[in-house]
Amino acid sequence: METLILTILSVLAFIGLTYLVSSYLSSNKSRISDTGYKLILCVPEDSSNKLEGIIRRIFLERVPEKLMTDGVVYLMIPKDQKDALKIAETLQKMYPLIVLPDLSHVLYDYNER
């Protein structure tokens, strides 16, 4: 009887140690991030009603960590979408978001070599 109890306790201890090592290794994977990539979300016209759900889902599913970005979602919202800008301002209080300035008025000049 004593041998049976020791065997059961040994098996449970082995399972516990295996779980501990497994959870430690899985948590270490998420710490390896920020490889310099940026996650930029360009908001098309007339999609401001879906913006909040998309951003919440991005952070709930831990997309920035899985893509090894810096953890911030950068939003490109045109200036004429006032509703999307208001939604982004409220979500900035909960999530790491940065609204990029509208660059539609900037003229790029590339020199061909």
Secondary structure, DSSP 4 states (H G I P E B T S, - for coil): -HHHHHHHHHHHHHHHHHHHHHHHHHHHHHHS---SEEEEEE--TT-HHHHHHHHHHHHHTTHHHHTTEEEEEEEE--TT-HHHHHHHHHHTTTS-EEEEPP-TTPPP-----
